[in-house]
Amino acid sequence: MIESFKDISLFKDLNDNQLERLQEICYELKLNIGEIFIHEGRLEQRFFIIIDGSVEIIKKNGDRFYPLAELSKGEIVGEMVLFENAARSASAKAIEPSTVLCFDLEKIKNDPNYLDIYAKFTSFFGEKISKRLRYTNEVTVEVLKERLAIGNFAVNIIAITTLYAISLQMLQKLKSYMSNSTLVTIIVLIMFCYFIISMMLKSGYPLKTFGITIENWRKLVIESILYTIPLLVIIMLLKYIVITFNPKLHHLPLFDPMSIFKTSADISLKVYFAALFGYIIFVPIQELIVRSGIQSALQKFLTGSKTKTMWSSIILSNILFAGGHSHISAGFALSVFIPGIFWGWLFAKQNSLIGVSVSHILIGVWGAFIIGFENIF
């Protein structure tokens, strides 16, 4: 065992005699997955060194445990008992079959035969804790940076929501003078986009944090297409069911690309393709607003488990997204909310605008410009 001690940083300055004495007051402990060997709130005088496997430091808050750190072979666990006679501030559990060495620190501190070892331990841990405090200071700066960013985010969201509510009422009056409502949506999106981009630039975080990156774009595009194909089939089936079982809609064809026009007199291929091109151009802007701006910021700043914050951010951002289409109709707003949940999940999975934009374009073009889903509302 002495030879294995020499590979551990804590013991590198100890001679063979000191290592032999340490061997007398330590024992090997085998741990199963999930086994807790340090319990938060307990008063004990032991520290551990991981010989094999890995352990997780966890903190209890209410009925839940939150992971703080993951430690592996050669790392030391529970060394703070060297400096304070206080209850454990966190627990430690094995996250895989592990082996640790357990040392009786009370013996080392109180037995005169171990005073020389105790002095070296104090020096070693003092240096380690100093580095940890320096790291903690850096983390604290990052936390404060996040708090500042969330403040900016909250201000921008309030501004966006207020301007949206005011502009929607004004633009609703213009809708009656237009052959379709595309321009209304574009104007609202431009205002949203301006404030979201301002928020990103002022946050201090790289654009990659908000999903603005081209890394692995080919893989993301292929993946998004594969995920989207079943939804295209579902959209077609839904329209078929609606027009089949609703007598008032029997006259509607399954494929109705000209449904974007209010009357047959308005039909124009030039306008159709212009609207199609405009839609494709503005989809990434929509996703920039909803996913990069709102969803990514909410997911970063909301508290709770990773799953909870992900779905909360998806739902909240999609409420705003659906609201941006409410001037068309309540039914249409609901219809975009549902795929919006899918796009929110896809963005959270890929953390990139590319895949979700491709999926949004495919579903939007299929539903609005080929199937003609809008005419059933």
C-alpha positions in Angstrom: 0.0 0.0 0.0 2.9 2.3 0.7 3.9 2.3 -3.0 0.4 3.4 -4.0 0.6 6.2 -1.4 3.5 7.7 -3.3 1.3 8.4 -6.3 -1.1 10.6 -4.2 -0.2 14.3 -4.2 -1.0 14.6 -0.5 1.8 12.1 0.4 4.5 13.1 -2.1 6.6 14.9 0.6 6.3 12.1 3.2 9.1 9.6 3.8 8.7 5.9 4.1 8.5 6.0 7.9 5.7 8.5 7.8 3.9 6.5 5.2 4.1 3.4 7.3 2.6 5.2 10.3 -0.2 6.5 8.1 -1.0 3.0 6.9 -1.7 2.0 10.5 -4.6 4.5 10.9 -6.3 4.0 7.5 -8.5 1.4 6.0 -10.0 0.7 2.6 -13.7 1.2 2.0 -15.6 -0.4 -0.9 -18.6 1.7 -2.1 -21.5 0.7 -4.2 -23.2 3.0 -6.7 -25.3 5.6 -4.8 -23.7 4.7 -1.4 -23.3 7.8 0.8 -20.1 7.8 2.9 -20.1 11.4 4.1 -23.4 12.7 5.5 -24.3 16.4 5.6 -24.9 17.6 9.1 -22.9 14.9 10.9 -19.8 15.7 13.0 -16.9 13.4 12.3 -13.1 13.5 12.0 -12.4 11.5 8.9 -11.2 12.4 5.4 -11.0 10.1 2.3 -8.8 9.6 -0.7 -10.3 8.1 -3.9 -8.3 5.1 -5.0 -10.7 3.9 -7.8 -14.0 5.1 -9.3 -15.6 8.5 -8.7 -17.8 10.3 -6.2 -20.2 13.2 -6.3 -20.5 16.0 -3.7 -24.2 16.8 -3.1 -26.0 19.5 -1.1 -29.5 19.0 0.3 -32.1 21.7 0.0 -35.5 20.8 1.3 -36.3 17.3 -0.1 -33.9 17.5 -3.0 -30.2 17.0 -3.5 -28.1 19.2 -5.8 -24.8 18.2 -7.2 -21.9 20.5 -6.4 -18.8 18.7 -7.8 -17.6 15.4 -9.2 -14.3 13.9 -7.9 -12.2 11.0 -9.3 -9.2 8.9 -8.6 -6.5 10.5 -6.5 -8.7 13.3 -5.2 -9.4 14.0 -1.5 -12.8 14.2 0.0 -13.8 15.8 3.4 -10.5 17.5 4.2 -12.1 20.6 5.8 -12.3 18.6 9.1 -8.6 19.4 9.4 -9.4 23.1 10.0 -12.8 23.1 11.7 -14.6 21.0 14.2 -18.0 21.5 12.6 -20.7 19.3 11.0 -20.4 18.3 7.4 -21.6 21.0 5.0 -22.4 18.5 2.2 -22.7 14.8 1.5 -20.6 12.6 -0.7 -21.8 9.5 -2.6 -20.3 7.1 -5.1 -21.6 7.4 -8.6 -19.9 4.2 -9.7 -18.4 1.2 -7.9 -15.5 2.9 -6.0 -12.8 2.4 -3.5 -11.6 5.0 -1.0 -9.0 5.1 1.8 -10.4 6.4 5.1 -8.1 8.3 7.5 -8.8 9.0 11.1 -7.9 12.7 11.4 -8.6 12.8 15.1 -5.7 10.3 15.6 -3.4 12.4 13.4 -4.3 15.7 15.3 -4.1 14.4 18.8 -1.4 11.7 18.8 2.2 13.2 19.3 3.6 10.5 17.0 1.8 12.1 14.1 2.5 15.8 14.7 5.1 15.9 11.9 2.5 14.4 9.5 -0.2 16.8 10.8 2.1 19.8 10.0 2.6 18.7 6.4 -1.1 18.0 6.0 -1.9 21.5 7.3 0.6 23.0 4.8 -0.8 21.0 1.9 -4.4 21.6 2.6 -3.8 25.3 3.3 -2.4 25.8 -0.2 -5.2 23.7 -1.7 -7.9 25.8 0.1 -6.2 29.0 -1.0 -6.5 27.9 -4.6 -10.1 26.9 -4.0 -10.9 30.3 -2.6 -9.3 31.9 -5.7 -11.5 29.8 -7.9 -14.6 30.6 -5.7 -13.9 34.3 -6.3 -13.8 33.8 -10.0 -17.1 31.8 -9.8 -18.6 34.6 -7.7 -17.7 37.1 -10.4 -19.4 34.9 -13.0 -22.5 34.7 -10.8 -22.6 38.5 -10.4 -22.2 38.7 -14.2 -25.2 36.5 -14.6 -27.3 38.5 -12.1 -26.4 41.7 -14.1 -27.4 39.9 -17.3 -30.7 38.8 -15.9 -31.4 42.4 -14.8 -30.8 43.6 -18.4 -32.9 40.7 -19.7 -35.8 41.6 -17.4 -35.7 45.2 -18.5 -35.7 44.2 -22.2 -38.4 41.7 -21.8 -40.6 44.3 -20.1 -39.9 46.7 -22.9 -40.6 44.1 -25.6 -43.9 43.1 -24.0 -45.1 46.6 -23.5 -44.2 47.7 -27.1 -45.8 44.5 -28.4 -49.1 45.2 -26.6 -49.2 48.8 -27.9 -48.1 48.0 -31.5 -50.5 45.0 -31.8 -53.5 47.3 -31.2 -52.2 49.8 -33.8 -51.3 47.2 -36.4 -54.6 45.5 -35.9 -56.3 48.5 -37.4 -54.0 48.4 -40.4 -54.9 44.7 -41.0 -58.3 45.6 -42.5 -56.6 47.6 -45.3 -54.3 44.7 -46.3 -54.9 41.7 -48.5 -53.1 39.5 -46.0 -51.6 40.0 -42.6 -48.0 39.1 -43.4 -46.8 42.8 -43.1 -48.3 43.0 -39.6 -46.3 40.0 -38.5 -43.1 41.4 -40.1 -43.3 44.7 -38.3 -43.9 43.1 -35.0 -41.0 40.7 -35.5 -38.6 43.6 -36.4 -39.4 45.4 -33.2 -38.9 42.2 -31.2 -35.6 41.4 -33.0 -34.1 44.8 -32.3 -34.6 44.5 -28.5 -33.5 40.8 -28.4 -30.2 41.6 -30.3 -29.6 44.5 -27.9 -30.0 42.1 -25.0 -27.5 39.6 -26.4 -24.9 42.2 -27.1 -25.2 43.8 -23.7 -25.2 40.4 -21.8 -21.4 40.0 -22.0 -21.8 36.4 -23.2 -20.5 35.0 -26.6 -23.2 34.6 -29.3 -22.7 30.8 -29.1 -24.4 31.0 -25.7 -27.6 32.0 -27.5 -27.3 29.3 -30.2 -25.7 31.5 -32.8 -23.1 29.2 -34.2 -22.4 27.1 -37.4 -20.6 24.2 -35.6 -21.7 20.8 -36.9 -24.3 22.5 -39.1 -24.6 19.6 -41.5 -25.3 17.1 -38.7 -27.9 19.5 -37.2 -29.7 20.0 -40.5 -30.0 16.3 -41.2 -31.1 15.6 -37.7 -33.8 18.4 -37.8 -35.1 17.1 -41.1 -35.4 13.6 -39.8 -37.3 14.8 -36.7 -39.5 17.1 -38.8 -40.8 14.5 -41.4 -43.2 12.8 -39.0 -44.7 16.2 -38.2 -45.3 17.0 -41.8 -47.3 13.8 -42.1 -49.3 14.6 -39.0 -50.1 18.1 -40.4 -51.5 16.6 -43.6 -53.5 14.0 -41.6 -54.9 16.6 -39.3 -56.2 18.7 -42.2 -57.6 15.6 -43.9 -59.5 14.7 -40.7 -60.9 18.2 -40.2 -62.1 18.7 -43.8 -63.6 15.2 -43.9 -65.6 15.3 -40.6 -66.5 19.0 -40.6 -69.4 19.4 -43.1 -68.7 23.2 -43.4 -65.2 22.4 -44.8 -66.0 19.6 -47.2 -65.3 22.0 -50.1 -61.7 22.6 -49.1 -59.0 20.6 -51.0 -56.3 18.7 -49.0 -53.6 20.7 -50.8 -54.5 24.4 -51.1 -51.4 26.5 -51.6 -53.5 29.6 -52.5 -55.2 29.7 -49.1 -53.0 32.6 -48.1 -55.2 34.8 -50.3 -58.5 36.0 -48.9 -60.4 35.8 -52.2 -59.8 34.2 -55.6 -59.5 37.7 -57.0 -56.4 38.3 -54.9 -54.5 35.2 -56.3 -51.2 36.1 -57.8 -48.2 33.8 -58.4 -45.9 36.8 -58.0 -47.4 37.6 -54.6 -47.4 33.9 -53.7 -43.7 33.5 -54.3 -42.9 36.8 -52.7 -44.7 35.8 -49.6 -43.0 32.4 -49.7 -39.6 34.0 -50.0 -40.4 36.5 -47.3 -41.5 33.7 -44.9 -38.3 31.8 -45.5 -36.2 34.9 -44.8 -38.1 35.9 -41.6 -38.2 32.4 -40.0 -34.6 32.7 -38.7 -35.6 36.1 -37.3 -38.5 34.5 -35.5 -36.2 31.8 -34.1 -33.6 34.4 -33.2 -36.2 36.2 -31.1 -38.0 33.2 -29.5 -35.2 30.7 -29.1 -31.9 32.6 -29.0 -33.3 35.6 -27.2 -36.1 34.5 -24.8 -35.8 30.7 -24.4 -32.0 30.5 -24.0 -32.0 33.4 -21.6 -34.8 31.9 -19.5 -33.2 28.5 -19.5 -29.9 30.0 -18.3 -31.4 32.1 -15.5 -34.4 30.2 -14.2 -33.7 28.1 -11.1 -34.5 24.5 -10.5 -33.5 21.2 -12.1 -32.2 21.2 -15.7 -35.4 19.5 -17.0 -37.7 22.0 -15.2 -35.9 25.1 -16.4 -35.8 23.7 -20.0 -39.5 23.1 -20.2 -40.4 26.2 -18.3 -38.3 28.3 -20.8 -39.8 26.5 -23.8 -43.4 27.0 -22.6 -43.0 30.7 -21.6 -41.1 31.6 -24.8 -43.8 29.9 -26.9 -46.5 31.8 -25.2 -44.9 35.0 -26.5 -44.3 33.4 -29.9 -48.0 32.3 -30.3 -49.0 35.8 -29.1 -47.1 37.2 -32.1 -49.6 35.4 -34.4 -52.8 36.2 -32.4 -53.6 39.1 -34.8 -54.3 36.4 -37.5 -56.7 34.4 -35.3 -56.8 32.7 -31.9 -56.9 29.3 -33.7 -53.9 30.1 -35.7 -52.0 31.3 -32.6 -52.8 27.9 -31.0 -51.7 26.0 -34.1 -48.2 27.7 -34.0 -47.9 27.2 -30.2 -47.9 23.4 -30.6 -45.1 23.1 -33.2 -43.3 25.8 -31.2 -43.0 23.3 -28.3 -41.3 20.9 -30.7 -39.0 23.7 -31.9 -38.2 24.7 -28.4 -37.2 21.1 -27.5 -35.1 20.9 -30.7 -33.3 24.1 -29.9 -32.6 22.9 -26.3 -31.2 19.7 -27.6 -29.0 21.2 -30.3 -28.3 24.6 -28.9 -28.2 26.0 -32.4 -30.5 28.2 -34.5 -29.6 26.2 -37.7 -31.5 23.0 -37.1 -34.6 24.7 -35.6 -34.8 27.2 -38.4 -34.7 24.5 -41.0 -37.4 22.6 -39.2 -39.5 25.8 -38.9 -39.2 26.6 -42.6 -40.2 23.0 -43.6 -43.2 22.9 -41.3 -44.3 26.5 -42.1 -43.9 26.1 -45.9 -45.7 22.8 -45.8 -48.6 24.0 -43.6 -49.1 27.4 -45.0 -48.0 27.4 -48.6 -48.7 23.8 -49.7 -51.3 22.2 -47.4 -53.1 25.5 -46.8 -53.7 24.9 -43.1 -54.7 28.5 -42.5 -58.1 28.2 -44.3 -59.6 25.9 -41.8 -59.6 28.6 -39.0 
